[in-house]
Amino acid sequence: MWTREQYRTLVRASAWYDLLVTLAFVTPWSFMALHGLMQDTAQALHLPGSLPPFEPVHMLMANLMGSIVCVWSLLRIVDPQQAFGRYDGLGRLLFATWMGYALWQGGTVLIGVFMCFELAWCVAQWLPVREGARQRVQDMAATGGAV
């Protein structure tokens, strides 16, 4: 269970994680460098699965995903609302679902590492937020006693 301030810190931390992990997806050039690094890492570690070469449309999809995730990250860094954290948790569940599907289809095992992070952030952002006594009093005053 989180306090409101702890939860805001969690939402901001998850946003920084997303920004750092996704920034390389924003441009074709940075993504190609990341793709090569992931391919080399998978080969050096003899990991099962593959990382196929990207066609222009694949690149477009990767760049669009990177762009929107970076914008979403910046919003949560600047304004880490509880509602944003809850929606982000849902988005992470969707991301983890499709990562699991990619693994099932023969994608590189490196995807599993990111899937674990997505699920951990999802669970953390879905945990309850504890209302402090001061917050309950403020809410009651604002609503005329009905909370």
Number of C-alpha atoms within 10 A of each C-alpha: 11 16 13 17 13 13 23 22 16 19 28 22 17 25 25 17 14 18 20 12 14 20 16 21 25 20 16 15 13 13 19 16 13 14 18 13 12 15 18 13 13 18 15 9 8 9 13 13 18 16 17 10 11 12 8 9 9 11 19 16 12 19 22 15 14 22 19 13 20 23 13 16 25 17 15 22 19 10 13 22 17 19 11 17 24 18 14 23 24 17 14 21 19 15 16 21 15 13 20 16 12 16 19 12 11 12 18 20 18 18 15 16 10 15 21 14 15 24 19 14 21 23 15 19 26 17 13 12 16 14 11 10 9 9 12 13 13 12 14 13 12 11 10 9 11 8 10
